[in-house]
Amino acid sequence: MLGPLPTIYRVVVTLAALLVFAAGGAWTAFVIPYPLLLTAGASIGLAVGAVCAYLLVHPPAHPQHARRHRLH
């Protein structure tokens, strides 16, 4: 998680992650010896990028190490 970001930065991070993973998936499909379509590789990369982008810009639902203030 990157922390609380303004909306424009969340959009930029999401688009960058989607583009990088889609290009990486297409490149991987092009390089591997099996006859796999570039669109299939790009689609798989896009799906992985969407999950990574979601994890980057959304806070966890239940923070495990939340600070607790005690009054003595």
N, C-alpha and C positions, 0 to 999 in steps of 0.2 A: 504494500500500500504506500502510495506517495504522500498521503496526508490530504488535508482539506485544500483543494485547489479551486481557483476560480473556474467558471464554466468554460471559458475560451481555452484554458490550458488542459482541461479534461478532454475537450474535443480534439485538441492537437495531439495529446498523448494517445487517445484512442485511435485516431486516424494513422498515426505513425506506427503503432503496434500492428494494426491491420495490414498496412502496406508492407511492412517488413516481413511479417509472417506469410503473407500471400506470395510475395516474391521469393521467399525462402522455400516455400512449398513447391512453387513452379520450377525453381532451379533444381531442387532435389528430384523432382519427377523427370526433369530433363537429363540429369546426370546418372541416375541409377540405370543398371543394365536392363531391367524389365521394361516391357513396352507399356508404360503408364502415360496416360494423357496429361498434358500440362494443365489442363483445366481441373483435372482431379487433384493434382498436387496443389494447385492454387486454392482450390476449395478446402482441402484439408488444412492448409496453412491459414486460410481465412478463419476457419472454425477455431483453430488453436489460438490464433491472434485475438479473436473475440473473447475467448475465455481469459486470456492474459490481460487484455485491456480492461475487462470487468474487474479482475482482481487488483489491478493497479489503481483504479480510480474510485473504488468503493471501499469504505471502512469495514472491518469485520463486524459481524452481527453481535457477537458477545466478546468483548475484550477480556482476555484471560488475566492480564496483569494490570487491572485497574487499581489506581491508587485509592486507598481508603484513609480518610482522616479521622483520627480518634481524638476525642476530647478527654483530657485527664483531669 
